[in-house]
Amino acid sequence: MSSGQQERAQAAAITPTTGPTTGQAPDHGRAPGDRVRALFDGHRLSPGQRRIAQYLVDHLTEAAFLSITELAERVGVSQPSVTRFATALGFSGYPALRDALQPMALSAVAGSPESREQYRRNELQAAVDAEIENLESVRRLLADTNQVLDIGRELARSVPLTVLGLRISVSLAEYFAYAARRIHPDVRLVTRGGSVAYDALLQSREAGGTWALAFAMPRHAKETLSALRAARHAGLKIALITDSALGPLVEEADVTLAAGTGARLVFDSYAAPGVLSAALLQAMADADPERTQARLEGYEQVADQHGFFL
């Protein structure tokens, strides 16, 4: 008999997308924040330009109507930097970029809960609402299942598979590694930076590993960037789950999956990265269903024999 976990793995098998992908969908079907991020996709930005981009994403409804002087002051860069940022994105200058941003900002305002005469009763509910928005973004990301299936296959084939998460990202990495060990023969967890991380990554590559999965939640630690560079130096490819599709961490990754974090309370919450992690685990299970079934059956037998569960 299949265990409940085996039945869920089989029932939840991901069906590859066979129609137009989300990248081909019209802009009006996407959230304003996603449409702004799409302006930056495929462009290599300097650190200062990334700060401008992040400010536009975080403060769209206000930033879209700022003058070049006001935007430069808010971000802490020079006016020529703002102009170079606009031209780097393919616009003739900042006014043209602002013209492109303003309809998105108006769309965000028109779709806000306040404009629909909805209200939040307290800050805890507001935090939940923000997480729902993050989950909606992940839902749109997963509309094209081909990407997550491709990554899942690559991670499943990498033996050993290294899972990296430092500082605040340790909990996500530990969850993924714990679950992945039930369906993958050799998962190696790295939660310490510096030479410890480098040694583990190098040993994984020498043992035949081809991929490392890294988690990087804000605030992003410099040692995470160093670890990603060490992984690349060792010859490993990198799949990155992080909160933003911008920044130096993304530039080191071969594949990036972005899932926003809840930031309205004292400490961040990770509903969206958690769901994305579970989807990636499902894709790994789908990559080799026979191995998945055999390993889950073996785990259940051991668990029953030793009375792991009540």
C-alpha positions in Angstrom: 0.0 0.0 0.0 1.2 3.5 -0.8 1.7 5.8 2.1 -0.2 9.1 2.2 2.9 10.9 1.1 3.4 8.6 -1.9 -0.2 9.1 -3.0 0.2 12.9 -2.7 3.4 12.8 -4.7 1.7 10.8 -7.5 -1.5 12.9 -7.4 0.3 16.2 -7.5 2.6 15.3 -10.4 3.1 18.5 -12.4 1.7 18.6 -15.9 4.0 20.4 -18.4 2.6 23.6 -19.9 1.6 23.1 -23.5 0.2 26.5 -24.4 1.6 30.0 -24.5 3.9 30.8 -21.6 3.5 33.6 -19.1 6.2 35.5 -20.9 3.9 35.7 -23.9 0.9 36.8 -22.0 -0.3 40.4 -22.4 0.9 42.9 -19.8 -2.6 43.8 -18.6 -2.9 40.3 -17.1 0.1 40.8 -14.8 0.5 42.7 -11.6 1.9 46.2 -11.8 5.0 45.1 -9.7 5.7 42.3 -12.1 5.4 44.6 -15.1 7.9 47.0 -13.6 10.3 44.1 -12.9 9.9 43.0 -16.5 11.5 46.3 -17.6 14.7 45.3 -15.9 14.9 41.6 -17.1 17.9 40.9 -19.3 19.7 44.1 -18.4 23.0 44.1 -16.6 22.8 46.9 -14.1 25.4 48.6 -11.9 25.0 48.6 -8.1 23.6 52.2 -8.3 21.2 51.3 -11.1 20.0 48.3 -9.1 19.2 50.6 -6.2 17.1 52.8 -8.6 15.3 49.7 -9.9 14.5 48.4 -6.4 13.2 51.8 -5.4 10.9 51.9 -8.4 9.6 48.4 -7.5 9.1 49.2 -3.8 7.6 52.7 -4.3 5.9 52.5 -7.7 2.8 54.6 -7.1 5.0 57.5 -5.8 8.2 57.1 -7.8 6.4 57.1 -11.2 5.5 60.8 -10.7 8.8 62.1 -9.3 11.0 64.4 -11.2 14.5 63.2 -12.0 15.9 65.4 -9.2 13.4 64.0 -6.7 14.1 60.4 -7.7 17.9 60.9 -7.5 17.6 62.4 -4.0 15.3 59.6 -2.8 17.6 56.9 -4.0 20.8 58.7 -3.1 22.4 58.8 -6.6 23.2 61.6 -9.1 20.8 62.8 -11.8 23.1 61.6 -14.5 22.9 58.1 -12.9 19.1 58.2 -13.3 19.5 59.2 -16.9 22.0 56.4 -17.6 19.7 54.0 -15.9 16.9 54.9 -18.2 19.0 54.6 -21.3 20.4 51.2 -20.1 16.8 50.0 -20.2 16.4 51.2 -23.8 14.6 54.4 -23.1 15.6 57.7 -24.7 15.8 59.3 -21.2 14.2 59.5 -17.8 11.0 61.2 -19.1 10.3 58.2 -21.5 10.9 55.8 -18.6 8.5 57.8 -16.4 5.9 57.7 -19.2 6.1 53.9 -19.2 5.9 53.7 -15.4 2.9 56.0 -14.8 0.2 53.7 -16.4 1.5 50.9 -14.2 1.4 53.1 -11.1 -2.2 54.1 -11.9 -3.1 50.5 -12.5 -1.7 49.6 -9.0 -3.7 52.4 -7.4 -6.9 51.4 -9.2 -6.5 47.8 -8.1 -5.6 48.6 -4.5 -8.0 47.4 -1.7 -8.7 51.0 -0.7 -10.0 51.9 -4.1 -12.3 48.9 -3.9 -13.6 50.2 -0.6 -12.0 47.3 1.2 -10.1 47.8 4.4 -7.8 46.0 6.8 -8.8 45.8 10.4 -5.3 45.5 11.9 -1.6 45.1 11.0 -1.7 41.4 11.4 -4.3 41.1 8.7 -2.3 43.5 6.6 0.7 41.2 6.9 -1.5 38.3 5.7 -2.8 40.4 2.8 0.8 41.1 1.8 1.7 37.4 1.9 -1.4 36.6 -0.3 0.1 39.0 -2.9 3.4 37.2 -2.7 1.6 33.9 -3.2 -0.3 35.3 -6.2 3.1 36.3 -7.8 4.3 32.7 -7.3 1.1 31.4 -8.8 1.8 33.5 -11.9 5.4 32.3 -12.0 4.2 28.7 -11.9 1.7 29.2 -14.8 4.5 28.0 -17.0 5.4 24.7 -15.4 8.2 23.9 -17.8 10.8 26.0 -16.0 10.2 24.4 -12.6 10.1 20.9 -14.2 13.4 21.5 -16.0 15.1 22.7 -12.7 13.6 19.7 -10.8 15.1 17.3 -13.4 18.5 18.9 -13.1 18.5 18.8 -9.3 17.3 15.2 -9.3 20.2 14.2 -11.6 22.8 15.9 -9.5 24.3 13.3 -7.1 25.2 14.6 -4.7 22.9 17.6 -4.5 24.1 20.6 -2.4 21.5 22.8 -0.6 22.9 26.1 0.7 21.3 28.5 3.1 23.1 30.9 5.4 21.9 33.1 8.3 18.2 33.8 8.0 17.9 31.4 5.0 19.0 28.4 7.1 15.4 27.4 7.9 14.4 27.2 4.3 17.5 25.3 3.3 16.9 22.8 6.2 13.3 22.2 5.2 14.2 21.6 1.6 17.1 19.3 2.4 15.0 17.3 5.0 12.3 16.6 2.4 14.7 16.1 -0.5 16.5 13.3 1.3 13.4 11.2 1.2 13.5 11.2 -2.6 17.2 11.8 -3.5 20.1 9.5 -2.6 22.6 12.1 -1.5 21.6 15.6 -0.3 24.3 17.7 1.4 23.2 20.7 3.5 25.5 23.7 3.9 24.5 26.3 6.5 27.9 27.8 7.4 29.8 30.2 5.2 33.5 30.9 4.7 36.0 28.0 4.2 33.5 25.5 5.5 31.1 26.3 2.7 33.9 26.3 0.1 35.2 22.9 1.3 31.7 21.4 1.2 31.0 22.7 -2.3 34.3 21.5 -3.7 33.8 18.1 -2.2 30.3 17.9 -3.7 31.7 18.7 -7.1 34.5 16.2 -6.8 32.0 13.5 -5.8 30.1 14.1 -9.1 27.6 16.8 -8.1 26.6 19.2 -10.9 24.1 21.6 -9.2 23.7 23.5 -5.9 20.4 24.9 -4.8 20.8 28.2 -2.8 18.3 30.1 -0.7 18.9 33.9 -0.2 16.4 35.9 1.8 16.9 39.5 2.9 19.0 40.9 4.3 21.4 39.3 1.8 24.6 38.4 3.5 27.9 39.0 1.7 29.0 35.5 2.7 26.1 34.1 0.6 27.5 35.9 -2.4 31.0 34.5 -1.6 29.5 31.0 -1.3 27.8 31.3 -4.7 31.0 32.4 -6.3 32.8 29.5 -4.6 30.2 27.1 -6.0 30.7 28.5 -9.5 34.5 28.4 -9.1 34.2 24.7 -8.0 32.3 24.0 -11.3 28.7 23.7 -9.9 25.7 25.2 -11.6 23.5 27.3 -9.3 19.7 27.4 -8.9 18.7 30.3 -6.6 15.5 30.9 -4.7 15.5 34.5 -3.5 13.1 37.5 -3.0 14.1 39.6 -6.0 15.1 39.0 -9.6 17.7 41.8 -9.3 21.1 42.1 -7.7 24.6 40.5 -7.5 23.3 37.2 -6.2 21.2 36.7 -9.3 24.1 37.5 -11.6 26.0 34.5 -10.1 23.1 32.1 -10.6 22.3 30.0 -13.6 18.6 29.9 -12.8 16.7 32.2 -10.4 13.2 31.7 -9.0 11.9 34.8 -7.2 9.4 34.7 -4.4 8.6 37.8 -2.2 9.0 37.7 1.6 6.4 39.2 4.0 8.0 42.3 5.5 5.2 44.0 7.4 6.0 42.6 10.8 9.1 42.8 12.9 10.5 39.6 11.3 10.0 38.5 7.7 7.7 35.6 6.8 8.3 33.1 4.0 5.0 31.7 2.8 5.8 32.3 -0.9 9.4 30.9 -0.8 8.0 27.9 1.1 5.4 27.1 -1.6 8.0 27.5 -4.3 10.3 25.1 -2.5 7.5 22.5 -2.3 6.8 22.9 -6.0 10.5 22.3 -6.8 10.4 19.2 -4.6 7.4 18.0 -6.5 9.3 18.5 -9.7 12.2 16.5 -8.4 9.8 13.7 -7.5 8.3 13.8 -11.0 11.7 13.6 -12.6 12.2 10.0 -11.4 8.9 8.6 -10.1 10.3 5.0 -9.7 13.1 6.2 -7.5 10.7 8.5 -5.6 8.3 5.6 -4.9 11.1 3.2 -3.8 12.7 5.7 -1.5 9.4 6.7 0.1 8.4 3.1 0.6 11.8 2.4 2.2 11.4 5.5 4.5 7.9 4.4 5.6 9.1 0.9 6.4 11.9 2.2 8.6 9.6 4.7 10.2 7.0 2.0 11.1 9.7 -0.4 12.4 11.2 2.2 14.7 8.0 4.0 15.7 9.0 7.4 14.5 5.5 8.7 14.5 2.5 8.6 17.0 
